[in-house]
């Protein structure tokens, strides 16, 4: 069984597109998203939409949990930007 793993993309949409393109060429049986995908200063919204559209299995990373669970006043700049 071939398993592809994504992790720590941190809002880097261009990099995620390139990695997913490479993964597609390798034809894994499953792709797993280990989180920390959207929190970052680049393109969190676009980055979030890509794994959702591809219906990738996902585990919430530390930054997703912080953005979802912490009050806005306790978020760091990158998590606050991604949450908005």
Protein Blocks (a to p, Z undefined) as FASTA:
>chain_A
ZZdddehklopaklmmmmmmmmmmnopabdcdebjklgccklmmlmmmmmmmnopacddd
fklmmmmmpcfklpcfklmmmmZZ
